[in-house]
Every structure is written in structure tokens, then in C-alpha cells.
């Protein structure tokens, strides 16, 4: 077993990986057996079809289990004092090694079968964007071995961060947060996916035509607008149900903890359990994200702005850096403050409004976005068919008010400020983001100003950092105020590129003094 060898020796993965692979393959084969049998029975007869499918399934299971047995036999790993090594392969032996000082994350996952067998997959990453070269995956090991590896690889030289916030449990799941799942942007996508899945499954059984005909018969007596409304309602309900199920699977058993030595750990998952660890010394701030539907209900989620969480091509968890799922805004601000070891979260800072010229830019942009499609439809309608004239009118009646409302909301969402050791930026309407970035984590500034922004006295200024998204932008700030903000946020970084201009009253007074001296000289 993997726990028998002393530290530093070569170890094997857990041998029950062969059993897990065989069971997973058996499940896949069972799922494919029904449509395959039905498809073959029309040609060979039912008994022959069952025999062929059973033989194919047995061969598939044996082949996959045999391949995984070879992988298990030819895979070994070692946790040394300076490096983590993994050797695997039969004909082509692959030897990989990571320096322990470069390791940034050790994450544990376990799908339902692994949880039954007491196994986990350990993913060791450096946080670099180099695909397989930046990660080592031990799939699987005993859960106790995975926990031991996680502690051993993350405890090196860690000291508690400054601050008086407690260790242990910071936030736990409140089941009432599930009410935010149906209003997320994933719900409509899941509704469309559900309709596509019904058509795909019916096609496997050769009944897609019957399904479409059945639906057409039920909707034949309704008008086209009524049909569209019914389909939209059905897709919305299906998406809401799917979003609820997805939320439960992803976030059940959620808890956020601070471990001794300064490591944040997020645990979650109903069927597939996940554990993500973030070293506080690599945390550069938090991003409070408010999608429109969630924001209307007074909620937000909290993401980490941190180095060392870069995902390679195999990483499938888009929420890998999420510290807190959608929760009431009060809870989100409290979690952000606890994570940053602050009394009050920087994301709760009051942000002064941007110049009114920024509102005008958003209103004009909304008019262009709505007006161009309407104009194109109107021209085509005049040339081709009056139907497009009606669609143009509908787009104008619905799109223009919606565009204006979103533009005004986007303007109200603009803001930036300094809050203690953090610079805070906020922007967005459909997805509002309030990022609190540690001022010490800013490594550069990028200033952009278009022709129209120059005329309006505005500019975009972007703080670049090695953490999170890599860049956090203050949009359409007053030109002089935005540059002063960047200069104050990180003193000395922008000064070589600034030209100090005296205030207007001082320049006027100087000119008057010079004119007086000249007249006196005359």
C-alpha cells in the first residue's frame, strides 16, 4: 500500500485504481449497451445482438482494466527533500520532476467511486502556463496519503500572515444560498442543453422524428408568439432545475477554512468532492463578482486574486479560484474581510462617481449597438419583405430602453478608490466586478486614451499584476484624477512618465506678475 513506505522512498499509486477503472468502464458499457442492442437487433436478431454487445462489453472492460494495471505497475512517485518525482510509461518511459519550492497548489478531488473506495486524485501544480510540464497528477492514492502530501508540500517555510483574524472555519454553507442558482447565466444555457439532449437521445433510438411530431401536435393550435413564449418558459424552467442540480453538486458541504501557517482551504462537492488550497502569502486581493441576476437579489460571489492558480489544458473547473459562491452581499463582504485579515473589506469602500462624460459614452454606445441592427433590418425590410420591418420595430421597442437602462447601470457601477493597502476598481453591468488589489502587488500601469476620450477628458488606466486576471482597469476616469490616483496608489512607479502642470490659478497669477514686471521695466 502507498502508506507503507517511509518518506522519501519510491511509492506506487493505490492498486484499487484497476478496480475503479473496470467499474467505470462497466458503467459506460452498460449505458451504451441499450441503444447498441436495439440498433443491432433489427439486423441480427435480439439474441445475437445481446451476445455481441455482451462480448464487446467484456472485451472493453478487460482491455481498460488491463491497460490501467500496466499503468499502475509502471508508475511510481517520490517526495524528496527538494523535488517531487513521477516516473511512468511502458515503452516510452516518462520521468518528470518538480522543485518543491516551485509548488503553488496541491488539490484533491474524488469522484463518487473513488470516495466509496477511500481514494483521491492529487494534483500538484506550479501555477505556470506550461500544460503538463506544470503539474503532476497522482491518480489515485489513499485519502490519508493525499492529505499527508498536501500538508507536506504546502507547509514549507510558512508563517502566519499579519492580522488578528482567527484560524479554523471562516465560512460554511447556508442552504438558503441555493436560491441564487436559477438566476445565474448558466440557467439559460442548461435549458438549451436539455432540449438538445432530448433530441440527441431520441435520435439514438431512431425516434427523433416522432418526438418532433409529438411536440408539433401539442403546439399546433397556438399562435407563433404563444409558441415562442411557451418554448421560452419551458427552457427557463428546465434551465432553472438544471442550475439547482449543478449548484448542489458543486457547492454542497462547502466550507472555507484557514489552516495553521497561513493556508486557505476550500472544500466542497456532493458527489465529487474537491479540495483547493491557497497560500495566503500568494494572495494579492479579492474580486467581488455580481452577475446581473444575482446582484438584483442582493448577492455576490468572492474570487481570489492570487498567484499560483494558473490552469492548464486539463483543468476543467472554471471556479478554481472561487472562495465563496453567490451569497448575500453582507456575507460576501464579511468573507472578503476575513480572507484579507481586515476589519472591513476593501470591497465595501465608498467609490466616488466618474465624470458625466463617461455616462454619455455608454449611452451613445448603447444606441449604436441597438440602432445598427435595427437600421439593417429596416433597409432589408424595405427591399425584401415587410416582415423585417416588424422585427426592426420590435428590436427598437425592446432593445433601446433595455440598452439605455444597462448603459446607465454600467455608469453607476464605475468607481475606483484607495482603501488602506488596496486599490479598488469597479465596473460592469451584466457582470459587475469589484476588485480589491493589494497595492504592493501592482507591477506596472498601462494608460490608454482614444480620440473621443481625449475630447471628453477621460482615460482608461490599467494596473498590471502577476496575480488573478493579470490586469485590472479603471474605465473612463477623469484624466488628471486617474493619473493622480495611479501615482498615489503605487508611489514612484508612474512619476518618471508624468509632467507636473501647475494649477490654473497659479499659472494665471504668474503671468500677471510677469506682465507687471515688464510694464514696470518699461
MONORRA-V734551 format. One record per residue. N is the residue number from 1. RES is the residue in one letter. PHI is phi in radians with two decimals (none if undefined). D_FIRST is the distance of its C-alpha to the first C-alpha in Angstrom with 1 decimal. Layout:
n:N res:RES phi:PHI d_first:D_FIRST
n:N res:RES phi:PHI d_first:D_FIRST
This chain:
n:1 res:X phi:none d_first:0.0
n:2 res:X phi:-1.20 d_first:3.8
n:3 res:X phi:-1.61 d_first:5.6
n:4 res:X phi:-1.42 d_first:5.7
n:5 res:X phi:-1.40 d_first:8.0
n:6 res:X phi:-1.22 d_first:11.5
n:7 res:X phi:-1.00 d_first:13.4
n:8 res:X phi:1.66 d_first:15.1
n:9 res:X phi:-1.43 d_first:12.8
n:10 res:X phi:-1.20 d_first:11.7
n:11 res:X phi:-2.24 d_first:8.4
n:12 res:X phi:-1.85 d_first:7.6
n:13 res:X phi:-1.19 d_first:8.1
n:14 res:X phi:-1.25 d_first:6.4
n:15 res:X phi:-1.18 d_first:7.7
n:16 res:X phi:-1.23 d_first:9.9
n:17 res:X phi:-1.04 d_first:12.0
n:18 res:X phi:-1.17 d_first:13.9
n:19 res:X phi:-1.11 d_first:14.9
n:20 res:X phi:-1.08 d_first:16.0
n:21 res:X phi:-1.11 d_first:18.0
n:22 res:X phi:-1.09 d_first:19.6
n:23 res:X phi:-1.19 d_first:20.6
n:24 res:X phi:-1.11 d_first:22.0
n:25 res:X phi:-1.13 d_first:24.0
n:26 res:X phi:-1.09 d_first:25.2
n:27 res:X phi:-1.12 d_first:26.6
n:28 res:X phi:-1.12 d_first:28.3
n:29 res:X phi:-1.11 d_first:29.7
n:30 res:X phi:-1.14 d_first:31.0
n:31 res:X phi:-1.15 d_first:32.7
n:32 res:X phi:-1.48 d_first:34.4
n:33 res:X phi:-1.19 d_first:35.3
n:34 res:X phi:-1.12 d_first:38.2
n:35 res:X phi:-1.12 d_first:40.3
n:36 res:X phi:-1.18 d_first:39.6
n:37 res:X phi:-1.10 d_first:40.7
n:38 res:X phi:-1.10 d_first:43.8
n:39 res:X phi:-1.22 d_first:44.6
n:40 res:X phi:-1.46 d_first:44.3
n:41 res:X phi:-1.14 d_first:46.1
n:42 res:X phi:-1.20 d_first:49.4
n:43 res:X phi:-1.79 d_first:49.3
n:44 res:X phi:-1.93 d_first:47.6
n:45 res:X phi:1.65 d_first:47.9
n:46 res:X phi:-1.14 d_first:45.5
n:47 res:X phi:-1.10 d_first:44.0
n:48 res:X phi:-1.14 d_first:43.5
n:49 res:X phi:-1.11 d_first:42.0
n:50 res:X phi:-1.08 d_first:39.4
n:51 res:X phi:-1.11 d_first:38.5
n:52 res:X phi:-1.11 d_first:38.2
n:53 res:X phi:-1.15 d_first:36.1
n:54 res:X phi:-1.11 d_first:33.8
n:55 res:X phi:-1.13 d_first:33.4
n:56 res:X phi:-1.13 d_first:32.8
n:57 res:X phi:-1.14 d_first:30.2
n:58 res:X phi:-1.08 d_first:28.3
n:59 res:X phi:-1.15 d_first:28.6
n:60 res:X phi:-1.12 d_first:27.4
n:61 res:X phi:-1.15 d_first:24.3
n:62 res:X phi:-1.11 d_first:23.4
n:63 res:X phi:-1.12 d_first:24.1
n:64 res:X phi:-1.18 d_first:22.1
n:65 res:X phi:-1.13 d_first:19.0
n:66 res:X phi:-1.13 d_first:19.6
n:67 res:X phi:-1.12 d_first:20.0
n:68 res:X phi:-1.26 d_first:16.8
n:69 res:X phi:-1.11 d_first:14.9
n:70 res:X phi:-1.10 d_first:16.8
n:71 res:X phi:-1.05 d_first:15.9
n:72 res:X phi:-1.09 d_first:12.2
n:73 res:X phi:-1.13 d_first:12.7
n:74 res:X phi:-1.76 d_first:15.1
n:75 res:X phi:-2.03 d_first:13.6
n:76 res:X phi:-2.60 d_first:12.1
n:77 res:X phi:-2.47 d_first:13.1
n:78 res:X phi:-2.56 d_first:14.1
n:79 res:X phi:-1.84 d_first:15.8
n:80 res:X phi:-1.60 d_first:18.7
n:81 res:X phi:-1.20 d_first:21.7
n:82 res:X phi:-2.07 d_first:23.9
n:83 res:X phi:-2.43 d_first:22.0
n:84 res:X phi:-1.92 d_first:19.1
n:85 res:X phi:-2.09 d_first:18.4
n:86 res:X phi:-2.41 d_first:17.0
n:87 res:X phi:-2.04 d_first:17.6
n:88 res:X phi:-2.67 d_first:17.8
n:89 res:X phi:2.08 d_first:20.3
n:90 res:X phi:-1.88 d_first:21.4
n:91 res:X phi:-1.41 d_first:25.2
n:92 res:X phi:-1.93 d_first:25.5
n:93 res:X phi:-1.47 d_first:22.9
n:94 res:X phi:-1.95 d_first:22.8
n:95 res:X phi:-2.00 d_first:22.0
n:96 res:X phi:-2.21 d_first:22.3
n:97 res:X phi:-2.61 d_first:22.5
n:98 res:X phi:-2.18 d_first:23.7
n:99 res:X phi:-1.22 d_first:25.3
n:100 res:X phi:-1.09 d_first:24.0
n:101 res:X phi:-1.21 d_first:27.6
n:102 res:X phi:-1.58 d_first:28.1
n:103 res:X phi:-1.25 d_first:25.3
n:104 res:X phi:-1.97 d_first:27.2
n:105 res:X phi:-2.58 d_first:24.8
n:106 res:X phi:-2.35 d_first:21.2
n:107 res:X phi:-1.93 d_first:21.3
n:108 res:X phi:-2.03 d_first:18.9
n:109 res:X phi:-2.36 d_first:19.7
n:110 res:X phi:-2.65 d_first:18.5
n:111 res:X phi:-1.33 d_first:20.6
n:112 res:X phi:-0.93 d_first:21.3
n:113 res:X phi:-1.15 d_first:18.8
n:114 res:X phi:-1.11 d_first:15.9
n:115 res:X phi:-1.14 d_first:17.3
n:116 res:X phi:-1.10 d_first:17.3
n:117 res:X phi:-1.51 d_first:13.6
n:118 res:X phi:1.30 d_first:12.8
n:119 res:X phi:-2.04 d_first:12.0
n:120 res:X phi:-2.50 d_first:14.2
n:121 res:X phi:-1.75 d_first:15.6
n:122 res:X phi:-1.80 d_first:16.2
n:123 res:X phi:-2.01 d_first:19.5
n:124 res:X phi:-1.83 d_first:20.7
n:125 res:X phi:-2.23 d_first:24.4
n:126 res:X phi:-1.76 d_first:27.3
n:127 res:X phi:1.37 d_first:30.0
n:128 res:X phi:-1.84 d_first:31.9
n:129 res:X phi:-1.64 d_first:33.5
n:130 res:X phi:-2.26 d_first:32.0
n:131 res:X phi:1.05 d_first:29.9
n:132 res:X phi:-1.12 d_first:26.6
n:133 res:X phi:-1.22 d_first:27.4
n:134 res:X phi:-1.78 d_first:27.1
n:135 res:X phi:-2.42 d_first:23.7
n:136 res:X phi:-2.15 d_first:20.1
n:137 res:X phi:-2.13 d_first:18.0
n:138 res:X phi:-1.83 d_first:14.2
n:139 res:X phi:-2.29 d_first:14.0
n:140 res:X phi:-1.95 d_first:11.8
n:141 res:X phi:-2.34 d_first:9.1
n:142 res:X phi:-1.07 d_first:8.6
n:143 res:X phi:-1.01 d_first:12.1
n:144 res:X phi:-1.08 d_first:11.6
n:145 res:X phi:-1.17 d_first:10.1
n:146 res:X phi:-1.09 d_first:13.1
n:147 res:X phi:-1.13 d_first:15.5
n:148 res:X phi:-1.10 d_first:14.5
n:149 res:X phi:-1.10 d_first:15.1
n:150 res:X phi:-1.07 d_first:18.3
n:151 res:X phi:-1.17 d_first:19.6
n:152 res:X phi:-1.15 d_first:18.9
n:153 res:X phi:-1.49 d_first:20.5
n:154 res:X phi:-1.86 d_first:23.5
n:155 res:X phi:-1.53 d_first:24.5
n:156 res:X phi:-1.07 d_first:26.0
n:157 res:X phi:1.02 d_first:29.6
n:158 res:X phi:-1.42 d_first:30.1
n:159 res:X phi:-2.22 d_first:33.1
n:160 res:X phi:-1.06 d_first:34.6
n:161 res:X phi:-1.25 d_first:37.2
n:162 res:X phi:-1.19 d_first:40.7
n:163 res:X phi:2.21 d_first:42.0
n:164 res:X phi:-1.90 d_first:42.0
n:165 res:X phi:-1.22 d_first:39.9
n:166 res:X phi:-1.27 d_first:37.4
n:167 res:X phi:-1.68 d_first:33.6
n:168 res:X phi:1.62 d_first:31.4
n:169 res:X phi:-1.30 d_first:32.4
n:170 res:X phi:-1.72 d_first:35.2
n:171 res:X phi:-2.47 d_first:35.7
n:172 res:X phi:-2.19 d_first:34.3
n:173 res:X phi:-1.17 d_first:35.1
n:174 res:X phi:-1.89 d_first:38.6
n:175 res:X phi:-0.98 d_first:38.7
n:176 res:X phi:-1.20 d_first:42.3
n:177 res:X phi:-1.16 d_first:41.3
n:178 res:X phi:-1.10 d_first:40.6
n:179 res:X phi:-1.16 d_first:44.4
n:180 res:X phi:-1.51 d_first:44.1
n:181 res:X phi:-1.13 d_first:41.9
n:182 res:X phi:-1.17 d_first:44.8
n:183 res:X phi:-1.69 d_first:47.0
n:184 res:X phi:-1.39 d_first:44.5
n:185 res:X phi:-1.21 d_first:45.3
n:186 res:X phi:-1.33 d_first:42.4
n:187 res:X phi:-1.08 d_first:44.2
n:188 res:X phi:-1.05 d_first:46.9
n:189 res:X phi:-1.10 d_first:44.4
n:190 res:X phi:-1.18 d_first:42.4
n:191 res:X phi:-1.10 d_first:45.7
n:192 res:X phi:-1.12 d_first:46.5
n:193 res:X phi:-1.12 d_first:43.1
n:194 res:X phi:-1.13 d_first:43.5
n:195 res:X phi:-1.09 d_first:46.8
n:196 res:X phi:-1.12 d_first:45.3
n:197 res:X phi:-1.15 d_first:42.4
n:198 res:X phi:-1.08 d_first:45.0
n:199 res:X phi:-1.16 d_first:47.0
n:200 res:X phi:-1.19 d_first:44.0
n:201 res:X phi:-1.13 d_first:42.7
n:202 res:X phi:-1.12 d_first:46.2
n:203 res:X phi:-1.19 d_first:46.6
n:204 res:X phi:-1.04 d_first:43.6
n:205 res:X phi:-1.64 d_first:45.5
n:206 res:X phi:1.21 d_first:48.8
n:207 res:X phi:-2.08 d_first:50.3
n:208 res:X phi:-1.10 d_first:50.6
n:209 res:X phi:-1.05 d_first:54.4
n:210 res:X phi:-1.13 d_first:54.6
n:211 res:X phi:-1.13 d_first:52.7
n:212 res:X phi:-1.12 d_first:54.9
n:213 res:X phi:-1.14 d_first:58.0
n:214 res:X phi:-1.08 d_first:56.9
n:215 res:X phi:-1.14 d_first:56.5
n:216 res:X phi:-1.13 d_first:59.8
n:217 res:X phi:-1.10 d_first:61.6
n:218 res:X phi:-1.23 d_first:60.5
n:219 res:X phi:-1.83 d_first:61.6
n:220 res:X phi:-1.12 d_first:64.8
n:221 res:X phi:-1.49 d_first:67.2
n:222 res:X phi:-1.74 d_first:66.0
n:223 res:X phi:-1.31 d_first:67.4
n:224 res:X phi:-1.04 d_first:65.4
n:225 res:X phi:-1.04 d_first:64.9
n:226 res:X phi:-1.15 d_first:63.8
n:227 res:X phi:-1.08 d_first:61.3
n:228 res:X phi:-1.09 d_first:59.9
n:229 res:X phi:-1.15 d_first:59.6
n:230 res:X phi:-1.10 d_first:57.9
n:231 res:X phi:-1.12 d_first:55.4
n:232 res:X phi:-1.13 d_first:54.7
n:233 res:X phi:-1.13 d_first:54.2
n:234 res:X phi:-1.11 d_first:51.9
n:235 res:X phi:-1.14 d_first:49.8
n:236 res:X phi:-1.14 d_first:49.7
n:237 res:X phi:-1.12 d_first:48.7
n:238 res:X phi:-1.10 d_first:45.9
n:239 res:X phi:-1.13 d_first:44.7
n:240 res:X phi:-1.12 d_first:44.9
n:241 res:X phi:-1.10 d_first:42.8
n:242 res:X phi:-1.11 d_first:40.2
n:243 res:X phi:-1.13 d_first:40.2
n:244 res:X phi:-1.09 d_first:39.6
n:245 res:X phi:-1.13 d_first:36.6
n:246 res:X phi:-1.13 d_first:35.2
n:247 res:X phi:-1.09 d_first:35.7
n:248 res:X phi:-1.06 d_first:34.0
n:249 res:X phi:-1.11 d_first:30.9
n:250 res:X phi:-1.40 d_first:30.8
n:251 res:X phi:-2.03 d_first:31.9
n:252 res:X phi:-1.12 d_first:31.0
n:253 res:X phi:1.17 d_first:29.2
n:254 res:X phi:-1.16 d_first:30.4
n:255 res:X phi:-2.77 d_first:30.6
n:256 res:X phi:-1.94 d_first:31.3
n:257 res:X phi:-2.25 d_first:30.2
n:258 res:X phi:-1.97 d_first:30.9
n:259 res:X phi:-1.63 d_first:28.2
n:260 res:X phi:-0.98 d_first:29.1
n:261 res:X phi:1.69 d_first:29.9
n:262 res:X phi:1.64 d_first:31.4
n:263 res:X phi:-2.17 d_first:28.9
n:264 res:X phi:-1.58 d_first:29.9
n:265 res:X phi:-2.27 d_first:27.2
n:266 res:X phi:-1.92 d_first:28.1
n:267 res:X phi:-2.06 d_first:26.1
n:268 res:X phi:-2.91 d_first:27.3
n:269 res:X phi:2.07 d_first:26.9
n:270 res:X phi:-1.56 d_first:27.5
n:271 res:X phi:-1.56 d_first:25.4
n:272 res:X phi:-1.71 d_first:23.6
n:273 res:X phi:-1.50 d_first:22.7
n:274 res:X phi:-2.34 d_first:23.2
n:275 res:X phi:-2.39 d_first:23.0
n:276 res:X phi:-2.09 d_first:25.2
n:277 res:X phi:-2.00 d_first:25.8
n:278 res:X phi:-2.27 d_first:29.1
n:279 res:X phi:-1.29 d_first:30.1
n:280 res:X phi:-1.14 d_first:33.6
n:281 res:X phi:-1.18 d_first:34.8
n:282 res:X phi:-1.79 d_first:34.5
n:283 res:X phi:-1.44 d_first:36.4
n:284 res:X phi:-1.98 d_first:39.9
n:285 res:X phi:2.62 d_first:41.2
n:286 res:X phi:-2.39 d_first:41.0
n:287 res:X phi:-2.16 d_first:42.6
n:288 res:X phi:-1.61 d_first:44.0
n:289 res:X phi:-1.86 d_first:44.3
n:290 res:X phi:-2.26 d_first:46.8
n:291 res:X phi:-1.01 d_first:47.2
n:292 res:X phi:-0.95 d_first:50.6
n:293 res:X phi:-1.09 d_first:49.8
n:294 res:X phi:-1.17 d_first:47.4
n:295 res:X phi:-1.15 d_first:50.0
n:296 res:X phi:-1.10 d_first:52.8
n:297 res:X phi:-1.65 d_first:50.8
n:298 res:X phi:1.31 d_first:50.5
n:299 res:X phi:-2.25 d_first:46.8
n:300 res:X phi:-2.83 d_first:44.6
n:301 res:X phi:-1.98 d_first:41.1
n:302 res:X phi:-2.13 d_first:39.7
n:303 res:X phi:-1.91 d_first:37.9
n:304 res:X phi:-1.54 d_first:36.7
n:305 res:X phi:-1.76 d_first:38.5
n:306 res:X phi:-2.59 d_first:35.9
n:307 res:X phi:-1.52 d_first:34.7
n:308 res:X phi:1.49 d_first:31.2
n:309 res:X phi:-2.07 d_first:30.8
n:310 res:X phi:-1.14 d_first:32.1
n:311 res:X phi:-1.81 d_first:30.6
n:312 res:X phi:-1.59 d_first:30.1
n:313 res:X phi:-1.15 d_first:31.0
n:314 res:X phi:-1.52 d_first:27.7
n:315 res:X phi:-1.30 d_first:28.0
n:316 res:X phi:-1.88 d_first:29.5
n:317 res:X phi:-1.64 d_first:30.0
n:318 res:X phi:-1.16 d_first:33.6
n:319 res:X phi:-1.79 d_first:33.3
n:320 res:X phi:-1.08 d_first:30.6
n:321 res:X phi:-1.79 d_first:33.0
n:322 res:X phi:-1.37 d_first:34.4
n:323 res:X phi:-1.53 d_first:34.3
n:324 res:X phi:-2.55 d_first:36.3
n:325 res:X phi:-1.22 d_first:37.3
n:326 res:X phi:-0.95 d_first:41.0
n:327 res:X phi:-2.53 d_first:42.3
n:328 res:X phi:-0.90 d_first:45.7
n:329 res:X phi:-0.98 d_first:47.2
n:330 res:X phi:-1.06 d_first:47.4
n:331 res:X phi:-1.17 d_first:43.7
n:332 res:X phi:-1.11 d_first:43.0
n:333 res:X phi:-1.12 d_first:45.2
n:334 res:X phi:-1.13 d_first:43.7
n:335 res:X phi:-1.14 d_first:40.1
n:336 res:X phi:-1.09 d_first:41.4
n:337 res:X phi:-1.11 d_first:43.0
n:338 res:X phi:-1.14 d_first:40.0
n:339 res:X phi:-1.14 d_first:37.8
n:340 res:X phi:-1.50 d_first:40.5
n:341 res:X phi:1.03 d_first:41.2
n:342 res:X phi:-2.00 d_first:44.8
n:343 res:X phi:-1.22 d_first:47.2
n:344 res:X phi:-2.18 d_first:48.5
n:345 res:X phi:-1.18 d_first:46.7
n:346 res:X phi:-1.04 d_first:48.5
n:347 res:X phi:-1.18 d_first:48.2
n:348 res:X phi:-1.63 d_first:50.8
n:349 res:X phi:-1.15 d_first:53.3
n:350 res:X phi:-1.37 d_first:56.8
n:351 res:X phi:-1.90 d_first:57.4
n:352 res:X phi:-1.10 d_first:61.0
n:353 res:X phi:-1.22 d_first:62.2
n:354 res:X phi:-1.48 d_first:62.7
n:355 res:X phi:-1.01 d_first:66.2
n:356 res:X phi:-1.11 d_first:67.9
n:357 res:X phi:-1.08 d_first:68.0
n:358 res:X phi:-1.16 d_first:64.3
n:359 res:X phi:-1.16 d_first:65.1
n:360 res:X phi:-1.05 d_first:67.7
n:361 res:X phi:-1.08 d_first:65.3
n:362 res:X phi:-1.26 d_first:62.9
n:363 res:X phi:-1.15 d_first:65.8
n:364 res:X phi:-1.12 d_first:67.2
n:365 res:X phi:-1.12 d_first:63.8
n:366 res:X phi:-1.11 d_first:63.4
n:367 res:X phi:-1.12 d_first:66.9
n:368 res:X phi:-1.15 d_first:66.1
n:369 res:X phi:-1.09 d_first:62.8
n:370 res:X phi:-1.46 d_first:64.7
n:371 res:X phi:-1.22 d_first:68.0
n:372 res:X phi:-1.09 d_first:67.1
n:373 res:X phi:-1.05 d_first:65.5
n:374 res:X phi:-1.10 d_first:68.4
n:375 res:X phi:-1.12 d_first:71.0
n:376 res:X phi:-1.08 d_first:69.4
n:377 res:X phi:-1.11 d_first:69.3
n:378 res:X phi:-1.14 d_first:72.9
n:379 res:X phi:-1.13 d_first:74.1
n:380 res:X phi:-1.14 d_first:72.4
n:381 res:X phi:-1.15 d_first:73.8
n:382 res:X phi:-1.18 d_first:77.3
n:383 res:X phi:-1.59 d_first:77.0
n:384 res:X phi:-1.97 d_first:75.0
n:385 res:X phi:-2.58 d_first:74.7
n:386 res:X phi:-1.13 d_first:75.5
n:387 res:X phi:-1.02 d_first:72.1
n:388 res:X phi:-1.18 d_first:70.6
n:389 res:X phi:-1.15 d_first:73.2
n:390 res:X phi:-1.18 d_first:71.9
n:391 res:X phi:-1.14 d_first:68.3
n:392 res:X phi:-1.10 d_first:69.5
n:393 res:X phi:-1.10 d_first:71.2
n:394 res:X phi:-1.10 d_first:68.2
n:395 res:X phi:-1.11 d_first:66.0
n:396 res:X phi:-1.20 d_first:68.6
n:397 res:X phi:-1.16 d_first:69.0
n:398 res:X phi:-1.55 d_first:65.3
n:399 res:X phi:-1.26 d_first:64.0
n:400 res:X phi:-1.15 d_first:66.5
n:401 res:X phi:-1.07 d_first:66.1
n:402 res:X phi:-1.11 d_first:62.3
n:403 res:X phi:-1.11 d_first:62.4
n:404 res:X phi:-1.14 d_first:64.7
n:405 res:X phi:-1.08 d_first:62.6
n:406 res:X phi:-1.16 d_first:59.4
n:407 res:X phi:-1.13 d_first:61.3
n:408 res:X phi:-1.14 d_first:62.7
n:409 res:X phi:-1.16 d_first:59.3
n:410 res:X phi:-1.11 d_first:57.8
n:411 res:X phi:-1.16 d_first:60.5
n:412 res:X phi:-1.10 d_first:59.9
n:413 res:X phi:-1.39 d_first:56.2
n:414 res:X phi:-1.22 d_first:57.1
n:415 res:X phi:3.10 d_first:56.7
n:416 res:X phi:-2.77 d_first:55.4
n:417 res:X phi:-2.93 d_first:55.6
n:418 res:X phi:-1.88 d_first:54.2
n:419 res:X phi:-2.30 d_first:52.4
n:420 res:X phi:1.10 d_first:51.5
n:421 res:X phi:-1.54 d_first:49.0
n:422 res:X phi:-2.22 d_first:48.4
n:423 res:X phi:-1.79 d_first:50.5
n:424 res:X phi:-2.02 d_first:50.5
n:425 res:X phi:-2.22 d_first:51.4
n:426 res:X phi:-2.42 d_first:51.9
n:427 res:X phi:-2.85 d_first:52.9
n:428 res:X phi:1.82 d_first:52.6
n:429 res:X phi:-2.19 d_first:53.7
n:430 res:X phi:-1.10 d_first:51.5
n:431 res:X phi:-2.37 d_first:48.6
n:432 res:X phi:-1.47 d_first:49.7
n:433 res:X phi:-2.17 d_first:47.6
n:434 res:X phi:-2.03 d_first:48.1
n:435 res:X phi:-1.74 d_first:46.2
n:436 res:X phi:-1.89 d_first:46.1
n:437 res:X phi:-1.88 d_first:45.3
n:438 res:X phi:-1.04 d_first:45.0
n:439 res:X phi:-1.08 d_first:48.1
n:440 res:X phi:-1.20 d_first:46.3
n:441 res:X phi:-1.53 d_first:44.0
n:442 res:X phi:-1.41 d_first:47.0
n:443 res:X phi:-1.93 d_first:47.3
n:444 res:X phi:-3.12 d_first:50.4
n:445 res:X phi:-2.22 d_first:53.0
n:446 res:X phi:-2.15 d_first:54.3
n:447 res:X phi:-1.91 d_first:57.8
n:448 res:X phi:-2.22 d_first:59.1
n:449 res:X phi:-2.59 d_first:62.5
n:450 res:X phi:-1.34 d_first:64.0
n:451 res:X phi:-1.04 d_first:67.8
n:452 res:X phi:-1.21 d_first:68.0
n:453 res:X phi:-1.17 d_first:66.0
n:454 res:X phi:-1.08 d_first:68.4
n:455 res:X phi:-1.13 d_first:71.3
n:456 res:X phi:-1.58 d_first:69.7
n:457 res:X phi:1.28 d_first:68.6
n:458 res:X phi:-2.08 d_first:64.9
n:459 res:X phi:-2.79 d_first:61.8
n:460 res:X phi:-1.83 d_first:58.0
n:461 res:X phi:-2.24 d_first:56.1
n:462 res:X phi:-2.02 d_first:52.3
n:463 res:X phi:-1.55 d_first:50.0
n:464 res:X phi:-1.71 d_first:47.3
n:465 res:X phi:-2.64 d_first:43.9
n:466 res:X phi:-1.50 d_first:40.5
n:467 res:X phi:-1.97 d_first:38.9
n:468 res:X phi:1.00 d_first:38.8
n:469 res:X phi:-1.29 d_first:41.3
n:470 res:X phi:1.57 d_first:42.7
n:471 res:X phi:-2.69 d_first:46.3
n:472 res:X phi:-2.32 d_first:48.0
n:473 res:X phi:-1.90 d_first:51.7
n:474 res:X phi:-1.69 d_first:54.7
n:475 res:X phi:-1.61 d_first:56.9
n:476 res:X phi:0.87 d_first:60.7
n:477 res:X phi:-1.55 d_first:61.3
n:478 res:X phi:-1.01 d_first:64.7
n:479 res:X phi:-1.01 d_first:64.9
n:480 res:X phi:-1.21 d_first:66.0
n:481 res:X phi:-1.17 d_first:64.0
n:482 res:X phi:-1.11 d_first:60.8
n:483 res:X phi:-1.18 d_first:61.2
n:484 res:X phi:-1.14 d_first:62.0
n:485 res:X phi:-1.07 d_first:58.8
n:486 res:X phi:-1.13 d_first:56.7
n:487 res:X phi:-1.15 d_first:58.5
n:488 res:X phi:-1.31 d_first:58.0
n:489 res:X phi:-1.12 d_first:54.3
n:490 res:X phi:-2.28 d_first:53.4
n:491 res:X phi:-1.03 d_first:56.3
n:492 res:X phi:1.58 d_first:57.1
n:493 res:X phi:-1.41 d_first:55.1
n:494 res:X phi:-1.80 d_first:57.9
n:495 res:X phi:-0.98 d_first:61.0
n:496 res:X phi:-1.05 d_first:61.6
n:497 res:X phi:-1.87 d_first:62.1
n:498 res:X phi:-1.85 d_first:64.4
n:499 res:X phi:-2.00 d_first:68.2
n:500 res:X phi:-1.29 d_first:69.5
n:501 res:X phi:-1.87 d_first:72.6
n:502 res:X phi:-1.09 d_first:74.9
n:503 res:X phi:-1.02 d_first:75.5
n:504 res:X phi:-1.03 d_first:78.4
n:505 res:X phi:-1.00 d_first:80.8
n:506 res:X phi:-1.15 d_first:80.4
n:507 res:X phi:-1.14 d_first:81.1
n:508 res:X phi:-1.11 d_first:84.2
n:509 res:X phi:-1.11 d_first:85.4
n:510 res:X phi:-1.09 d_first:85.0
n:511 res:X phi:-1.07 d_first:87.1
n:512 res:X phi:-1.15 d_first:89.7
n:513 res:X phi:-1.12 d_first:89.9
n:514 res:X phi:-1.11 d_first:90.2
n:515 res:X phi:-1.10 d_first:93.0
n:516 res:X phi:-1.14 d_first:94.9
n:517 res:X phi:-1.13 d_first:94.8
n:518 res:X phi:-1.12 d_first:96.0
n:519 res:X phi:-1.16 d_first:98.9
n:520 res:X phi:-1.15 d_first:99.7
n:521 res:X phi:-1.19 d_first:99.8
n:522 res:X phi:-1.19 d_first:102.2
